[in-house]
Amino acid sequence: MVWFNVRAEYGFMKRQDTDLDIFVHRQAIVKPNPQHLQRSLGNDQTVEFSLSGTPKGPDARDVMGPAGAAVQGSAYARRSPTVWQCQPRDQGCSEEVSTIVERCIAEAKAFCGGD
């Protein structure tokens, strides 16, 4: 992996056997990090993929970690709500804050489509 921009949802990588830049879009990642809301790749991460040719150049498809594992993902990708460390209401969270957190989690799940 050369670089991946989480906000733009794409990046470029190089194969080990050539200096050719290969475009990779977040939708090509088939084994995302389950702790991240966004599909992404970490810089300098080793991945496995197949190639698809386009008029603009080669595209990566079916991107996954080594041996079919989930990718590491970018350090800048949003983390899944289940990974966040939240305090229970009886330990200092006000009702208003807890309601906001619950709504955000529900919206994130709806936005990701269970992904």
Biotite code that builds the C-alpha atoms (Angstrom):
import biotite.structure as struc

atoms = struc.array([
    struc.Atom([0.000, 0.000, 0.000], chain_id="A", res_id=1, res_name="MET", atom_name="CA", element="C"),
    struc.Atom([1.431, 3.364, -0.984], chain_id="A", res_id=2, res_name="VAL", atom_name="CA", element="C"),
    struc.Atom([-1.332, 5.551, 0.472], chain_id="A", res_id=3, res_name="TRP", atom_name="CA", element="C"),
    struc.Atom([-5.078, 5.552, 1.165], chain_id="A", res_id=4, res_name="PHE", atom_name="CA", element="C"),
    struc.Atom([-7.185, 8.655, 1.812], chain_id="A", res_id=5, res_name="ASN", atom_name="CA", element="C"),
    struc.Atom([-10.038, 7.729, 4.174], chain_id="A", res_id=6, res_name="VAL", atom_name="CA", element="C"),
    struc.Atom([-12.015, 10.880, 3.422], chain_id="A", res_id=7, res_name="ARG", atom_name="CA", element="C"),
    struc.Atom([-11.769, 10.490, -0.365], chain_id="A", res_id=8, res_name="ALA", atom_name="CA", element="C"),
    struc.Atom([-12.296, 6.704, -0.030], chain_id="A", res_id=9, res_name="GLU", atom_name="CA", element="C"),
    struc.Atom([-9.522, 5.684, -2.423], chain_id="A", res_id=10, res_name="TYR", atom_name="CA", element="C"),
    struc.Atom([-5.789, 5.240, -2.668], chain_id="A", res_id=11, res_name="GLY", atom_name="CA", element="C"),
    struc.Atom([-2.955, 3.754, -4.684], chain_id="A", res_id=12, res_name="PHE", atom_name="CA", element="C"),
    struc.Atom([-0.723, 0.778, -4.121], chain_id="A", res_id=13, res_name="MET", atom_name="CA", element="C"),
    struc.Atom([2.167, -0.941, -5.876], chain_id="A", res_id=14, res_name="LYS", atom_name="CA", element="C"),
    struc.Atom([2.659, -4.590, -6.646], chain_id="A", res_id=15, res_name="ARG", atom_name="CA", element="C"),
    struc.Atom([5.798, -6.189, -5.288], chain_id="A", res_id=16, res_name="GLN", atom_name="CA", element="C"),
    struc.Atom([6.929, -7.217, -8.774], chain_id="A", res_id=17, res_name="ASP", atom_name="CA", element="C"),
    struc.Atom([6.356, -3.921, -10.677], chain_id="A", res_id=18, res_name="THR", atom_name="CA", element="C"),
    struc.Atom([6.440, -0.155, -10.129], chain_id="A", res_id=19, res_name="ASP", atom_name="CA", element="C"),
    struc.Atom([2.955, 0.263, -11.614], chain_id="A", res_id=20, res_name="LEU", atom_name="CA", element="C"),
    struc.Atom([0.503, 2.308, -9.495], chain_id="A", res_id=21, res_name="ASP", atom_name="CA", element="C"),
    struc.Atom([-2.786, 0.480, -8.907], chain_id="A", res_id=22, res_name="ILE", atom_name="CA", element="C"),
    struc.Atom([-5.940, 2.367, -7.982], chain_id="A", res_id=23, res_name="PHE", atom_name="CA", element="C"),
    struc.Atom([-7.984, 0.975, -5.073], chain_id="A", res_id=24, res_name="VAL", atom_name="CA", element="C"),
    struc.Atom([-11.441, 2.191, -4.019], chain_id="A", res_id=25, res_name="HIS", atom_name="CA", element="C"),
    struc.Atom([-12.988, 1.371, -0.637], chain_id="A", res_id=26, res_name="ARG", atom_name="CA", element="C"),
    struc.Atom([-15.693, -0.729, -2.345], chain_id="A", res_id=27, res_name="GLN", atom_name="CA", element="C"),
    struc.Atom([-12.987, -3.114, -3.575], chain_id="A", res_id=28, res_name="ALA", atom_name="CA", element="C"),
    struc.Atom([-12.140, -4.085, 0.018], chain_id="A", res_id=29, res_name="ILE", atom_name="CA", element="C"),
    struc.Atom([-13.972, -7.367, 0.642], chain_id="A", res_id=30, res_name="VAL", atom_name="CA", element="C"),
    struc.Atom([-12.525, -8.109, 4.100], chain_id="A", res_id=31, res_name="LYS", atom_name="CA", element="C"),
    struc.Atom([-12.659, -4.783, 6.022], chain_id="A", res_id=32, res_name="PRO", atom_name="CA", element="C"),
    struc.Atom([-11.509, -4.353, 9.594], chain_id="A", res_id=33, res_name="ASN", atom_name="CA", element="C"),
    struc.Atom([-14.623, -5.191, 11.672], chain_id="A", res_id=34, res_name="PRO", atom_name="CA", element="C"),
    struc.Atom([-13.672, -2.546, 14.250], chain_id="A", res_id=35, res_name="GLN", atom_name="CA", element="C"),
    struc.Atom([-13.949, 0.278, 11.705], chain_id="A", res_id=36, res_name="HIS", atom_name="CA", element="C"),
    struc.Atom([-17.094, 1.903, 10.289], chain_id="A", res_id=37, res_name="LEU", atom_name="CA", element="C"),
    struc.Atom([-15.297, 2.787, 7.057], chain_id="A", res_id=38, res_name="GLN", atom_name="CA", element="C"),
    struc.Atom([-13.556, 0.430, 4.681], chain_id="A", res_id=39, res_name="ARG", atom_name="CA", element="C"),
    struc.Atom([-9.962, 1.572, 4.407], chain_id="A", res_id=40, res_name="SER", atom_name="CA", element="C"),
    struc.Atom([-6.379, 0.390, 4.102], chain_id="A", res_id=41, res_name="LEU", atom_name="CA", element="C"),
    struc.Atom([-3.421, 1.198, 6.299], chain_id="A", res_id=42, res_name="GLY", atom_name="CA", element="C"),
    struc.Atom([-0.323, 2.778, 4.789], chain_id="A", res_id=43, res_name="ASN", atom_name="CA", element="C"),
    struc.Atom([2.442, 0.239, 4.134], chain_id="A", res_id=44, res_name="ASP", atom_name="CA", element="C"),
    struc.Atom([-0.023, -2.618, 4.680], chain_id="A", res_id=45, res_name="GLN", atom_name="CA", element="C"),
    struc.Atom([0.439, -5.844, 2.710], chain_id="A", res_id=46, res_name="THR", atom_name="CA", element="C"),
    struc.Atom([-2.744, -6.985, 0.960], chain_id="A", res_id=47, res_name="VAL", atom_name="CA", element="C"),
    struc.Atom([-3.900, -9.554, -1.578], chain_id="A", res_id=48, res_name="GLU", atom_name="CA", element="C"),
    struc.Atom([-6.031, -8.496, -4.539], chain_id="A", res_id=49, res_name="PHE", atom_name="CA", element="C"),
    struc.Atom([-6.979, -9.228, -8.117], chain_id="A", res_id=50, res_name="SER", atom_name="CA", element="C"),
    struc.Atom([-6.587, -6.784, -10.997], chain_id="A", res_id=51, res_name="LEU", atom_name="CA", element="C"),
    struc.Atom([-9.132, -5.281, -13.333], chain_id="A", res_id=52, res_name="SER", atom_name="CA", element="C"),
    struc.Atom([-8.159, -3.169, -16.327], chain_id="A", res_id=53, res_name="GLY", atom_name="CA", element="C"),
    struc.Atom([-9.852, 0.166, -17.022], chain_id="A", res_id=54, res_name="THR", atom_name="CA", element="C"),
    struc.Atom([-9.179, 2.896, -19.598], chain_id="A", res_id=55, res_name="PRO", atom_name="CA", element="C"),
    struc.Atom([-7.454, 4.911, -16.831], chain_id="A", res_id=56, res_name="LYS", atom_name="CA", element="C"),
    struc.Atom([-5.244, 2.020, -15.710], chain_id="A", res_id=57, res_name="GLY", atom_name="CA", element="C"),
    struc.Atom([-5.375, -1.022, -13.441], chain_id="A", res_id=58, res_name="PRO", atom_name="CA", element="C"),
    struc.Atom([-7.879, -1.216, -10.569], chain_id="A", res_id=59, res_name="ASP", atom_name="CA", element="C"),
    struc.Atom([-7.613, -3.479, -7.546], chain_id="A", res_id=60, res_name="ALA", atom_name="CA", element="C"),
    struc.Atom([-10.558, -5.816, -6.875], chain_id="A", res_id=61, res_name="ARG", atom_name="CA", element="C"),
    struc.Atom([-11.300, -8.284, -4.062], chain_id="A", res_id=62, res_name="ASP", atom_name="CA", element="C"),
    struc.Atom([-8.850, -6.635, -1.650], chain_id="A", res_id=63, res_name="VAL", atom_name="CA", element="C"),
    struc.Atom([-8.162, -8.501, 1.601], chain_id="A", res_id=64, res_name="MET", atom_name="CA", element="C"),
    struc.Atom([-5.366, -9.056, 4.066], chain_id="A", res_id=65, res_name="GLY", atom_name="CA", element="C"),
    struc.Atom([-2.760, -11.795, 3.714], chain_id="A", res_id=66, res_name="PRO", atom_name="CA", element="C"),
    struc.Atom([-4.206, -15.338, 3.544], chain_id="A", res_id=67, res_name="ALA", atom_name="CA", element="C"),
    struc.Atom([-7.753, -13.975, 3.254], chain_id="A", res_id=68, res_name="GLY", atom_name="CA", element="C"),
    struc.Atom([-7.730, -12.161, 6.601], chain_id="A", res_id=69, res_name="ALA", atom_name="CA", element="C"),
    struc.Atom([-9.397, -8.819, 7.256], chain_id="A", res_id=70, res_name="ALA", atom_name="CA", element="C"),
    struc.Atom([-7.334, -5.751, 6.330], chain_id="A", res_id=71, res_name="VAL", atom_name="CA", element="C"),
    struc.Atom([-5.739, -3.694, 9.062], chain_id="A", res_id=72, res_name="GLN", atom_name="CA", element="C"),
    struc.Atom([-7.461, -0.487, 7.963], chain_id="A", res_id=73, res_name="GLY", atom_name="CA", element="C"),
    struc.Atom([-6.327, 3.098, 8.334], chain_id="A", res_id=74, res_name="SER", atom_name="CA", element="C"),
    struc.Atom([-5.567, 4.612, 11.714], chain_id="A", res_id=75, res_name="ALA", atom_name="CA", element="C"),
    struc.Atom([-7.744, 7.532, 10.568], chain_id="A", res_id=76, res_name="TYR", atom_name="CA", element="C"),
    struc.Atom([-10.886, 5.477, 9.839], chain_id="A", res_id=77, res_name="ALA", atom_name="CA", element="C"),
    struc.Atom([-13.850, 5.937, 12.155], chain_id="A", res_id=78, res_name="ARG", atom_name="CA", element="C"),
    struc.Atom([-14.134, 3.157, 14.680], chain_id="A", res_id=79, res_name="ARG", atom_name="CA", element="C"),
    struc.Atom([-17.256, 1.095, 15.177], chain_id="A", res_id=80, res_name="SER", atom_name="CA", element="C"),
    struc.Atom([-19.563, 2.227, 18.012], chain_id="A", res_id=81, res_name="PRO", atom_name="CA", element="C"),
    struc.Atom([-19.144, -1.176, 19.664], chain_id="A", res_id=82, res_name="THR", atom_name="CA", element="C"),
    struc.Atom([-15.452, -0.349, 20.125], chain_id="A", res_id=83, res_name="VAL", atom_name="CA", element="C"),
    struc.Atom([-16.029, 3.021, 21.802], chain_id="A", res_id=84, res_name="TRP", atom_name="CA", element="C"),
    struc.Atom([-15.550, 3.096, 25.554], chain_id="A", res_id=85, res_name="GLN", atom_name="CA", element="C"),
    struc.Atom([-18.759, 4.514, 27.061], chain_id="A", res_id=86, res_name="CYS", atom_name="CA", element="C"),
    struc.Atom([-19.638, 5.132, 30.685], chain_id="A", res_id=87, res_name="GLN", atom_name="CA", element="C"),
    struc.Atom([-22.927, 3.729, 31.991], chain_id="A", res_id=88, res_name="PRO", atom_name="CA", element="C"),
    struc.Atom([-25.541, 6.372, 32.884], chain_id="A", res_id=89, res_name="ARG", atom_name="CA", element="C"),
    struc.Atom([-25.136, 5.793, 36.614], chain_id="A", res_id=90, res_name="ASP", atom_name="CA", element="C"),
    struc.Atom([-21.429, 6.686, 36.403], chain_id="A", res_id=91, res_name="GLN", atom_name="CA", element="C"),
    struc.Atom([-21.738, 10.285, 35.302], chain_id="A", res_id=92, res_name="GLY", atom_name="CA", element="C"),
    struc.Atom([-23.430, 10.377, 31.877], chain_id="A", res_id=93, res_name="CYS", atom_name="CA", element="C"),
    struc.Atom([-26.449, 12.620, 31.769], chain_id="A", res_id=94, res_name="SER", atom_name="CA", element="C"),
    struc.Atom([-29.670, 11.345, 30.187], chain_id="A", res_id=95, res_name="GLU", atom_name="CA", element="C"),
    struc.Atom([-29.221, 13.797, 27.320], chain_id="A", res_id=96, res_name="GLU", atom_name="CA", element="C"),
    struc.Atom([-25.709, 12.559, 26.453], chain_id="A", res_id=97, res_name="VAL", atom_name="CA", element="C"),
    struc.Atom([-26.779, 8.902, 26.660], chain_id="A", res_id=98, res_name="SER", atom_name="CA", element="C"),
    struc.Atom([-29.723, 9.582, 24.338], chain_id="A", res_id=99, res_name="THR", atom_name="CA", element="C"),
    struc.Atom([-27.423, 11.270, 21.829], chain_id="A", res_id=100, res_name="ILE", atom_name="CA", element="C"),
    struc.Atom([-24.982, 8.339, 21.946], chain_id="A", res_id=101, res_name="VAL", atom_name="CA", element="C"),
    struc.Atom([-27.792, 5.806, 21.412], chain_id="A", res_id=102, res_name="GLU", atom_name="CA", element="C"),
    struc.Atom([-29.119, 7.796, 18.441], chain_id="A", res_id=103, res_name="ARG", atom_name="CA", element="C"),
    struc.Atom([-25.632, 8.051, 16.894], chain_id="A", res_id=104, res_name="CYS", atom_name="CA", element="C"),
    struc.Atom([-25.106, 4.301, 17.200], chain_id="A", res_id=105, res_name="ILE", atom_name="CA", element="C"),
    struc.Atom([-28.487, 3.597, 15.567], chain_id="A", res_id=106, res_name="ALA", atom_name="CA", element="C"),
    struc.Atom([-27.744, 6.043, 12.735], chain_id="A", res_id=107, res_name="GLU", atom_name="CA", element="C"),
    struc.Atom([-24.287, 4.529, 12.173], chain_id="A", res_id=108, res_name="ALA", atom_name="CA", element="C"),
    struc.Atom([-25.733, 1.039, 11.942], chain_id="A", res_id=109, res_name="LYS", atom_name="CA", element="C"),
    struc.Atom([-28.428, 2.226, 9.509], chain_id="A", res_id=110, res_name="ALA", atom_name="CA", element="C"),
    struc.Atom([-25.870, 4.103, 7.394], chain_id="A", res_id=111, res_name="PHE", atom_name="CA", element="C"),
    struc.Atom([-23.542, 1.104, 7.158], chain_id="A", res_id=112, res_name="CYS", atom_name="CA", element="C"),
    struc.Atom([-26.352, -1.300, 6.351], chain_id="A", res_id=113, res_name="GLY", atom_name="CA", element="C"),
    struc.Atom([-25.072, -3.787, 8.903], chain_id="A", res_id=114, res_name="GLY", atom_name="CA", element="C"),
    struc.Atom([-21.605, -3.674, 7.297], chain_id="A", res_id=115, res_name="ASP", atom_name="CA", element="C"),
])
